[in-house]
Amino acid sequence: MNDEQVIAKLSEKTKAVFITYVQGFNGLTDRLLKTLEERNVPLIEDVCESHGATFKGKKLGSFGLISNFSFYFAHHMSTVEGGMVCTSNEAIYETIRMLRSHGMVREASRDEIKQKYIDEHPDLSPDFIFAYPAYNVRNTEIGAVIGRSQLKRLDENNAKRRRNFEIFLNNLDSNKYRTDFDLKGSCNYAFNLVIKEPSHEFRARVEEAMQKAGVEFRRGSSGGGNQLRQPYLRGIVPERECEKYPEIEHVHFYGYYIGNYPDLKELKIFKLCELLNGL
């Protein structure tokens, strides 16, 4: 959905706008931010795949009420598993501190919050008051060491990823694949390969060639493509709702992502483009 489509969907029932910056591409516009502010609709930013990407020189993840980052091992930086939630809202911050640790009140950082629950529940041990039904999603000290170490090299590695992606797009045949991505502010951890014209026959040749060459890829691009096709949404969205989004549908069936990492040699990128262009 582009910003016009998002704005058109806003109504009195809208609780928030959740935006995912897929694979490093900025999804913000001045018009969207202004409209959300005027209508007092919170923005929630999913920056899991876009560490370091920007809009007008400001880092994605610093615009909304809440933002989240993923430190999955294939993303820009990793703690092997885990992630991070960011907010400037103190009440949300304290709630998330509790939610990440079984919903326990003792995880709150403010004494007045702890005392409020203790006073309201004198029958409970102060160390074991559960304000929310929640899970244990705390990371480990080892994960923190790995993450903090990688954070020091994040900007440098992101610059390499940007250069790799530009080499890939500049050498890809624009008659067969989409190359006209808006790269302003983007920071991609993957090569986006989108076949220009819908053709199952050509798609089969692309996949066969990459498999034979040992090139790992994921069809559907990020997260398995069109989420409206996934089983978990059956019974929640209408059966053929997915068909209302033709751009997403095209990427779902004819789009891929291929790994882009800081140590990737330029020669490999050239060979990959040569392979794809020759089909």
Residue frames as qw, qx, qy, qz and C-alpha x, y, z in Angstrom:
[[0.000, 0.887, 0.461, 0.000, 0.00, 0.00, 0.00],
 [0.374, 0.357, -0.047, 0.855, 1.29, 3.47, -0.85],
 [0.072, -0.153, -0.480, 0.861, 0.58, 6.46, 1.39],
 [0.421, -0.047, -0.229, -0.877, -2.58, 7.42, -0.53],
 [0.643, -0.192, -0.695, -0.260, -4.04, 3.96, 0.04],
 [0.398, -0.193, -0.699, 0.562, -3.17, 4.05, 3.75],
 [0.098, 0.087, 0.218, -0.967, -4.73, 7.50, 4.22],
 [0.513, -0.102, -0.444, -0.727, -7.86, 6.43, 2.32],
 [0.604, -0.221, -0.765, -0.006, -8.34, 3.54, 4.76],
 [0.137, 0.017, -0.576, 0.805, -8.23, 5.73, 7.89],
 [0.414, -0.567, -0.500, -0.507, -11.50, 6.00, 9.80],
 [0.456, -0.642, 0.249, -0.563, -12.85, 6.62, 13.30],
 [0.968, -0.237, 0.009, -0.084, -12.14, 2.94, 14.00],
 [0.692, 0.492, -0.370, 0.376, -8.41, 3.27, 13.23],
 [0.720, -0.674, -0.060, 0.157, -6.41, 2.57, 16.40],
 [0.367, -0.685, 0.436, 0.454, -2.98, 2.99, 14.82],
 [0.730, 0.631, -0.235, -0.119, -1.02, 2.68, 11.59],
 [0.746, -0.415, 0.474, 0.216, 1.56, -0.11, 11.66],
 [0.588, 0.761, -0.238, -0.137, 4.18, 0.26, 8.94],
 [0.856, -0.242, 0.342, 0.302, 6.89, -2.24, 8.05],
 [0.200, 0.827, -0.409, -0.330, 9.95, -0.88, 6.28],
 [0.974, 0.119, 0.192, 0.000, 10.42, -3.98, 4.16],
 [0.862, 0.104, 0.146, 0.474, 14.06, -4.96, 3.59],
 [0.488, -0.275, 0.035, 0.827, 15.49, -1.52, 4.21],
 [0.120, 0.465, 0.437, 0.761, 13.15, 0.66, 2.14],
 [0.071, 0.164, 0.381, -0.907, 11.76, 3.81, 3.73],
 [0.004, -0.511, -0.817, -0.268, 7.95, 3.89, 3.69],
 [0.111, -0.682, -0.422, 0.587, 7.33, 7.34, 5.16],
 [0.260, 0.534, 0.336, 0.731, 6.14, 10.49, 3.40],
 [0.006, 0.036, -0.284, 0.958, 5.49, 14.00, 4.70],
 [0.521, -0.216, -0.326, -0.759, 1.84, 13.61, 3.70],
 [0.704, -0.268, -0.657, -0.035, 1.40, 10.43, 5.74],
 [0.428, -0.143, -0.549, 0.704, 3.10, 11.83, 8.85],
 [0.139, -0.092, 0.067, -0.984, 1.11, 15.08, 8.64],
 [0.607, -0.259, -0.461, -0.593, -2.20, 13.24, 8.21],
 [0.662, -0.263, -0.671, 0.206, -1.55, 10.92, 11.14],
 [0.253, -0.080, -0.414, 0.871, -0.61, 13.89, 13.34],
 [0.310, -0.148, -0.125, -0.931, -3.72, 15.85, 12.32],
 [0.728, -0.250, -0.442, -0.461, -5.99, 12.87, 13.02],
 [0.429, -0.562, 0.573, -0.415, -4.14, 11.90, 16.20],
 [0.985, 0.072, -0.096, -0.122, -3.49, 8.37, 14.90],
 [0.523, -0.659, 0.516, 0.160, -0.39, 6.74, 16.44],
 [0.676, 0.572, -0.453, -0.108, 2.33, 5.39, 14.17],
 [0.796, -0.411, 0.442, 0.042, 3.99, 2.07, 15.03],
 [0.431, 0.729, -0.494, -0.195, 7.20, 1.42, 13.09],
 [0.952, -0.120, 0.264, 0.099, 8.54, -2.04, 12.30],
 [0.208, 0.862, -0.450, -0.111, 12.24, -1.46, 11.58],
 [0.871, -0.266, 0.412, 0.031, 13.23, -5.13, 11.87],
 [0.810, 0.274, 0.339, 0.391, 14.75, -5.22, 8.39],
 [0.343, 0.820, 0.143, 0.435, 15.91, -1.63, 8.10],
 [0.592, -0.657, -0.081, 0.460, 18.52, -0.77, 10.73],
 [0.408, -0.334, 0.258, 0.809, 20.16, 2.50, 9.68],
 [0.202, 0.521, 0.596, 0.577, 17.62, 3.48, 7.02],
 [0.106, -0.345, -0.269, 0.893, 16.44, 7.09, 7.14],
 [0.198, 0.768, 0.548, 0.266, 13.72, 9.51, 6.10],
 [0.094, 0.926, 0.008, 0.367, 15.00, 13.04, 5.46],
 [0.323, 0.566, -0.554, 0.519, 18.20, 12.26, 7.35],
 [0.494, -0.409, 0.496, -0.585, 16.44, 10.99, 10.48],
 [0.036, 0.160, -0.986, -0.003, 16.65, 7.31, 11.43],
 [0.653, -0.246, -0.494, -0.519, 13.57, 5.17, 10.88],
 [0.622, -0.302, -0.675, 0.259, 12.23, 4.04, 14.22],
 [0.262, -0.233, -0.373, 0.859, 12.35, 7.51, 15.73],
 [0.199, -0.208, -0.315, -0.904, 9.13, 8.88, 14.20],
 [0.566, -0.391, -0.583, -0.432, 6.37, 6.83, 15.80],
 [0.632, -0.615, 0.164, -0.442, 4.92, 6.18, 19.22],
 [0.781, -0.348, 0.518, 0.030, 6.63, 2.77, 19.27],
 [0.593, 0.601, -0.493, -0.213, 9.19, 1.08, 17.04],
 [0.874, -0.298, 0.384, -0.010, 10.68, -2.40, 17.02],
 [0.302, 0.690, -0.637, -0.165, 13.92, -3.88, 15.71],
 [0.996, -0.054, 0.032, -0.064, 14.93, -7.46, 15.07],
 [0.119, -0.735, 0.663, 0.076, 18.38, -8.89, 15.80],
 [0.950, 0.165, 0.251, -0.080, 17.71, -12.14, 13.94],
 [0.646, -0.384, 0.441, 0.491, 20.96, -13.57, 12.56],
 [0.539, 0.391, 0.519, 0.535, 20.26, -12.61, 8.91],
 [0.061, 0.958, 0.275, 0.057, 19.50, -8.95, 9.58],
 [0.307, 0.851, -0.222, 0.363, 21.85, -5.94, 9.61],
 [0.030, 0.497, -0.727, 0.473, 23.11, -6.81, 13.08],
 [0.771, -0.192, -0.560, -0.235, 22.45, -9.82, 15.22],
 [0.374, -0.496, 0.640, -0.452, 22.20, -11.17, 18.75],
 [0.002, -0.028, 0.991, 0.127, 21.43, -14.58, 17.14],
 [0.183, -0.612, -0.730, -0.245, 17.82, -14.21, 18.31],
 [0.256, -0.597, -0.438, 0.622, 15.95, -11.36, 19.95],
 [0.212, 0.643, 0.350, 0.647, 15.13, -7.76, 19.26],
 [0.219, -0.203, -0.349, 0.888, 14.35, -4.38, 20.77],
 [0.004, -0.802, -0.564, -0.199, 11.35, -2.12, 21.33],
 [0.302, 0.012, -0.125, 0.945, 11.82, 1.66, 21.42],
 [0.135, -0.800, -0.514, -0.277, 9.48, 4.37, 22.71],
 [0.162, 0.322, -0.283, 0.888, 9.63, 7.81, 24.30],
 [0.593, -0.502, -0.190, -0.600, 6.35, 7.16, 26.14],
 [0.088, -0.436, 0.756, -0.480, 7.14, 6.41, 29.78],
 [0.744, -0.055, 0.412, -0.523, 3.96, 4.41, 30.45],
 [0.893, 0.369, -0.194, -0.169, 4.53, 2.19, 27.42],
 [0.354, 0.585, -0.677, 0.271, 8.19, 1.77, 28.39],
 [0.351, -0.331, 0.716, -0.504, 7.30, 0.52, 31.86],
 [0.866, 0.135, 0.213, -0.432, 4.61, -1.80, 30.48],
 [0.779, 0.490, -0.388, -0.038, 7.04, -3.34, 27.98],
 [0.058, 0.538, -0.758, 0.364, 9.63, -3.89, 30.71],
 [0.600, -0.128, 0.632, -0.473, 7.05, -6.00, 32.52],
 [0.864, 0.355, 0.021, -0.356, 5.77, -7.74, 29.40],
 [0.560, 0.571, -0.601, 0.015, 9.24, -8.99, 28.47],
 [0.163, 0.267, -0.862, 0.399, 9.53, -10.82, 31.80],
 [0.206, -0.325, -0.918, 0.092, 6.33, -12.78, 32.46],
 [0.243, -0.716, -0.360, -0.546, 4.43, -9.53, 33.16],
 [0.619, -0.433, -0.474, 0.452, 6.13, -9.19, 36.57],
 [0.114, -0.974, -0.143, -0.135, 5.78, -5.85, 38.33],
 [0.636, -0.637, 0.182, 0.396, 9.26, -6.08, 39.83],
 [0.635, 0.202, 0.383, 0.640, 10.67, -5.52, 36.32],
 [0.108, 0.935, 0.240, 0.240, 9.31, -1.95, 36.27],
 [0.552, 0.266, -0.247, 0.751, 12.01, 0.69, 36.76],
 [0.172, -0.528, 0.100, -0.826, 9.92, 3.18, 38.75],
 [0.115, -0.037, -0.845, 0.521, 9.38, 2.53, 42.45],
 [0.415, 0.129, 0.280, -0.856, 6.01, 4.29, 42.46],
 [0.688, 0.129, -0.486, -0.524, 4.64, 1.77, 39.93],
 [0.471, 0.043, -0.860, 0.193, 5.85, -1.15, 42.03],
 [0.037, 0.059, 0.648, -0.758, 4.42, 0.39, 45.18],
 [0.553, 0.073, -0.082, -0.826, 1.05, 1.00, 43.53],
 [0.723, 0.033, -0.627, -0.287, 0.68, -2.70, 42.73],
 [0.352, 0.026, -0.806, 0.475, 1.92, -3.72, 46.19],
 [0.236, 0.043, 0.423, -0.874, -0.64, -1.46, 47.86],
 [0.659, 0.098, -0.208, -0.716, -3.45, -2.74, 45.63],
 [0.871, 0.033, -0.467, -0.151, -2.56, -6.41, 46.21],
 [0.299, -0.656, 0.575, -0.386, -1.51, -6.88, 49.87],
 [0.915, -0.122, 0.323, -0.210, -2.32, -10.60, 49.59],
 [0.873, 0.448, -0.079, 0.176, 0.50, -11.14, 47.07],
 [0.711, -0.382, 0.113, 0.580, 4.24, -11.41, 47.55],
 [0.119, 0.887, -0.097, -0.436, 5.79, -8.11, 46.32],
 [0.197, -0.477, 0.724, 0.457, 8.30, -10.13, 44.28],
 [0.137, 0.134, 0.922, 0.338, 5.64, -12.09, 42.43],
 [0.383, 0.610, 0.392, -0.572, 2.90, -9.77, 41.22],
 [0.351, 0.128, 0.708, 0.599, 1.99, -10.40, 37.60],
 [0.243, 0.486, 0.143, -0.827, 0.34, -7.36, 36.01],
 [0.605, 0.471, -0.303, -0.566, -0.02, -8.93, 32.56],
 [0.920, 0.041, 0.387, 0.034, -0.25, -12.41, 31.04],
 [0.339, 0.840, -0.397, -0.148, 3.10, -12.55, 29.26],
 [0.963, 0.129, -0.123, 0.201, 6.09, -14.67, 28.29],
 [0.554, -0.638, 0.264, 0.466, 9.79, -14.58, 28.99],
 [0.671, 0.679, 0.136, 0.263, 11.30, -12.68, 26.05],
 [0.297, -0.886, 0.301, 0.189, 14.43, -11.43, 27.76],
 [0.712, 0.575, -0.379, 0.134, 17.64, -11.77, 25.83],
 [0.875, -0.348, -0.118, 0.317, 20.82, -13.13, 27.40],
 [0.311, -0.836, 0.253, 0.374, 24.06, -11.44, 28.42],
 [0.561, -0.107, 0.630, 0.526, 25.85, -13.35, 25.66],
 [0.368, 0.681, 0.552, 0.310, 23.40, -11.98, 23.09],
 [0.090, -0.982, -0.093, 0.141, 23.97, -8.49, 24.46],
 [0.475, -0.574, 0.442, 0.499, 27.75, -8.82, 24.09],
 [0.504, 0.225, 0.666, 0.502, 27.36, -9.99, 20.50],
 [0.197, 0.846, 0.466, 0.170, 24.93, -7.18, 19.69],
 [0.222, -0.934, 0.055, 0.275, 26.96, -4.38, 21.28],
 [0.527, -0.339, 0.540, 0.562, 30.03, -5.60, 19.42],
 [0.409, 0.419, 0.653, 0.480, 28.22, -5.52, 16.08],
 [0.033, 0.930, 0.346, -0.123, 26.67, -2.14, 16.81],
 [0.337, -0.698, 0.264, 0.574, 30.13, -0.58, 16.58],
 [0.267, -0.163, 0.701, 0.641, 30.42, -1.74, 12.95],
 [0.408, 0.591, 0.675, -0.171, 26.82, -1.18, 11.91],
 [0.273, 0.856, -0.014, -0.439, 27.33, 2.08, 9.97],
 [0.060, -0.564, 0.711, 0.416, 30.40, 0.74, 8.19],
 [0.315, 0.095, 0.934, 0.138, 28.70, -2.53, 7.25],
 [0.401, 0.696, 0.510, -0.308, 25.56, -0.73, 6.12],
 [0.182, 0.772, -0.313, -0.522, 27.62, 1.39, 3.74],
 [0.124, -0.279, 0.891, 0.336, 28.96, -1.82, 2.17],
 [0.357, 0.405, 0.836, -0.098, 25.45, -3.24, 1.84],
 [0.337, 0.796, 0.174, -0.472, 24.26, -0.05, 0.10],
 [0.096, 0.635, -0.593, -0.485, 27.15, -0.22, -2.35],
 [0.256, -0.024, 0.954, 0.152, 26.48, -3.90, -3.05],
 [0.397, 0.583, 0.661, -0.255, 22.83, -3.23, -3.77],
 [0.285, 0.806, -0.113, -0.507, 23.64, -0.40, -6.17],
 [0.042, -0.427, 0.814, 0.392, 26.09, -2.65, -8.05],
 [0.332, 0.236, 0.913, -0.032, 23.40, -5.32, -8.28],
 [0.386, 0.735, 0.440, -0.344, 20.73, -2.96, -9.65],
 [0.161, 0.780, -0.322, -0.512, 23.11, -1.19, -12.04],
 [0.015, 0.380, -0.858, -0.344, 24.11, -4.49, -13.65],
 [0.417, 0.286, 0.842, -0.189, 20.73, -6.18, -13.76],
 [0.057, 0.220, 0.663, 0.713, 18.78, -6.26, -17.05],
 [0.245, 0.239, 0.375, -0.861, 15.99, -3.72, -16.54],
 [0.524, 0.102, -0.491, -0.689, 14.02, -5.29, -19.41],
 [0.603, -0.116, -0.786, -0.076, 13.58, -8.49, -17.41],
 [0.498, -0.429, -0.615, 0.435, 13.70, -7.30, -13.80],
 [0.147, -0.949, -0.210, -0.184, 12.60, -4.26, -11.85],
 [0.648, 0.020, -0.211, 0.732, 15.50, -1.94, -11.09],
 [0.023, 0.592, 0.100, 0.799, 13.75, 1.40, -10.48],
 [0.551, -0.578, -0.545, 0.257, 13.68, 1.25, -6.68],
 [0.078, -0.898, 0.078, -0.425, 13.68, 4.47, -4.70],
 [0.776, -0.032, -0.442, 0.450, 16.94, 4.09, -2.75],
 [0.008, 0.639, -0.217, 0.738, 16.88, 7.44, -0.94],
 [0.465, -0.514, 0.435, -0.575, 17.50, 6.69, 2.74],
 [0.957, -0.053, -0.167, -0.230, 17.31, 2.94, 2.20],
 [0.126, -0.597, 0.781, -0.133, 19.57, 0.37, 3.82],
 [0.893, 0.107, -0.204, -0.387, 19.05, -3.09, 2.37],
 [0.487, -0.459, 0.741, -0.057, 20.25, -6.35, 3.85],
 [0.664, 0.202, 0.713, 0.098, 19.11, -8.21, 0.73],
 [0.018, 0.153, -0.564, -0.811, 19.07, -7.97, -3.04],
 [0.556, 0.413, 0.477, -0.542, 15.50, -7.49, -4.24],
 [0.048, -0.103, 0.798, 0.592, 14.88, -9.43, -7.41],
 [0.511, 0.454, 0.498, -0.534, 11.45, -8.80, -8.96],
 [0.362, 0.195, 0.749, 0.519, 10.62, -10.28, -12.36],
 [0.129, 0.169, -0.098, -0.972, 9.12, -7.53, -14.50],
 [0.607, 0.026, -0.374, -0.701, 6.39, -9.44, -16.35],
 [0.710, -0.187, 0.551, -0.396, 4.26, -12.20, -14.78],
 [0.721, 0.368, -0.532, -0.251, 5.41, -15.51, -16.22],
 [0.850, -0.390, 0.323, -0.147, 5.43, -18.80, -14.36],
 [0.919, 0.318, -0.001, 0.235, 7.63, -20.29, -17.08],
 [0.366, 0.707, -0.316, 0.515, 10.31, -17.61, -16.72],
 [0.516, -0.670, 0.346, -0.407, 10.03, -17.79, -12.93],
 [0.979, -0.135, 0.151, 0.003, 10.76, -21.52, -13.08],
 [0.755, 0.475, -0.143, 0.428, 13.89, -20.87, -15.13],
 [0.029, -0.781, 0.330, -0.529, 15.07, -18.19, -12.70],
 [0.731, -0.524, 0.326, -0.291, 14.64, -20.49, -9.72],
 [0.984, 0.092, 0.068, 0.140, 16.25, -23.46, -11.43],
 [0.559, 0.638, -0.232, 0.477, 19.28, -21.39, -12.49],
 [0.217, -0.739, 0.394, -0.502, 19.82, -19.97, -8.99],
 [0.888, -0.342, 0.248, -0.183, 19.43, -23.38, -7.37],
 [0.922, 0.276, -0.035, 0.267, 21.97, -24.94, -9.71],
 [0.385, 0.666, -0.274, 0.578, 24.41, -22.09, -9.02],
 [0.563, -0.272, -0.594, 0.507, 24.03, -22.47, -5.25],
 [0.038, -0.301, 0.078, -0.950, 22.37, -19.06, -4.82],
 [0.108, -0.422, -0.824, 0.363, 20.10, -19.05, -1.80],
 [0.171, -0.216, -0.216, -0.937, 16.87, -17.09, -2.23],
 [0.171, 0.366, 0.777, -0.483, 13.40, -16.62, -0.79],
 [0.017, -0.392, -0.617, -0.682, 10.37, -16.24, -3.03],
 [0.289, -0.780, -0.547, -0.095, 7.68, -13.75, -2.05],
 [0.166, 0.628, -0.259, 0.714, 10.28, -11.33, -0.76],
 [0.047, -0.331, 0.635, -0.696, 9.87, -10.40, 2.90],
 [0.432, -0.050, 0.626, -0.647, 7.93, -12.58, 5.31],
 [0.346, 0.206, 0.914, 0.058, 6.55, -15.02, 2.75],
 [0.037, 0.286, 0.594, 0.751, 4.88, -12.50, 0.46],
 [0.386, -0.414, -0.215, -0.796, 1.26, -11.40, 0.70],
 [0.081, -0.099, 0.805, -0.579, 0.28, -11.90, 4.34],
 [0.636, 0.102, 0.153, -0.750, -3.40, -11.97, 3.39],
 [0.758, 0.217, -0.549, -0.278, -2.75, -15.41, 1.87],
 [0.170, 0.317, -0.852, 0.381, -1.38, -16.88, 5.11],
 [0.474, -0.348, -0.802, -0.102, -3.41, -19.47, 7.09],
 [0.256, -0.295, -0.602, 0.696, -3.38, -17.46, 10.32],
 [0.189, 0.189, 0.031, -0.963, -5.64, -14.82, 8.71],
 [0.293, -0.233, -0.802, -0.466, -8.28, -17.23, 7.45],
 [0.346, -0.633, -0.690, 0.057, -11.61, -16.33, 8.97],
 [0.286, -0.599, -0.217, 0.716, -10.28, -12.87, 9.90],
 [0.143, 0.461, -0.298, -0.824, -10.07, -11.30, 6.44],
 [0.788, 0.409, 0.137, -0.440, -12.40, -12.08, 3.52],
 [0.884, 0.014, 0.430, 0.185, -11.37, -15.04, 1.39],
 [0.661, 0.483, 0.274, 0.505, -10.28, -13.10, -1.72],
 [0.191, -0.958, -0.038, 0.210, -9.08, -9.94, 0.01],
 [0.604, -0.393, 0.409, 0.561, -5.53, -10.64, -1.15],
 [0.509, 0.422, 0.551, 0.508, -6.50, -9.98, -4.75],
 [0.034, 0.964, 0.265, -0.002, -7.24, -6.32, -3.99],
 [0.287, -0.846, 0.332, 0.304, -3.50, -5.58, -3.80],
 [0.865, 0.500, 0.000, 0.049, -2.05, -6.32, -7.26],
 [0.249, 0.790, -0.508, 0.238, 1.44, -4.96, -6.51],
 [0.491, -0.470, 0.674, -0.289, 1.78, -7.18, -3.45],
 [0.914, 0.180, 0.322, -0.170, 0.40, -10.09, -5.43],
 [0.679, 0.681, -0.263, 0.079, 3.02, -9.59, -8.14],
 [0.018, 0.680, -0.668, 0.302, 5.87, -9.56, -5.63],
 [0.754, -0.240, 0.512, -0.334, 4.34, -12.57, -3.89],
 [0.921, 0.265, 0.283, -0.028, 4.57, -14.69, -7.05],
 [0.727, 0.581, 0.003, 0.365, 7.47, -13.07, -8.93],
 [0.028, -0.879, 0.326, -0.348, 9.64, -11.43, -6.26],
 [0.882, -0.113, -0.338, 0.307, 12.67, -12.75, -4.36],
 [0.163, -0.925, 0.329, -0.098, 15.30, -11.66, -1.98],
 [0.868, 0.233, -0.284, 0.334, 18.91, -12.81, -2.10],
 [0.657, -0.619, -0.147, 0.404, 21.48, -12.33, 0.66],
 [0.346, 0.788, -0.115, 0.497, 23.48, -9.09, 0.75],
 [0.739, -0.619, -0.109, 0.242, 26.22, -9.07, 3.36],
 [0.109, -0.941, 0.246, 0.206, 29.27, -6.86, 4.06],
 [0.453, -0.471, 0.683, 0.327, 31.87, -9.47, 3.02],
 [0.752, 0.489, 0.443, -0.006, 30.20, -10.23, -0.30],
 [0.415, -0.289, 0.458, 0.731, 32.73, -9.90, -3.12],
 [0.382, 0.574, -0.085, -0.719, 31.86, -7.67, -6.08],
 [0.163, 0.275, -0.842, -0.434, 32.81, -10.45, -8.50],
 [0.111, 0.265, 0.946, -0.148, 30.04, -12.63, -7.09],
 [0.315, 0.615, 0.361, -0.626, 27.51, -9.84, -7.66],
 [0.293, 0.533, -0.475, -0.636, 28.63, -9.46, -11.27],
 [0.078, 0.089, -0.971, -0.209, 28.40, -13.22, -11.81],
 [0.225, 0.421, 0.786, -0.392, 24.93, -13.30, -10.29],
 [0.365, 0.646, 0.054, -0.668, 23.74, -10.53, -12.63],
 [0.207, 0.409, -0.739, -0.493, 25.33, -12.31, -15.57],
 [0.085, 0.123, 0.988, -0.045, 23.50, -15.51, -14.65],
 [0.276, 0.570, 0.607, -0.481, 20.12, -13.75, -14.33],
 [0.284, 0.650, -0.184, -0.680, 20.55, -11.60, -17.42],
 [0.087, 0.316, -0.842, -0.429, 21.38, -14.63, -19.55],
 [0.334, 0.258, 0.881, -0.214, 18.05, -16.37, -18.93]]
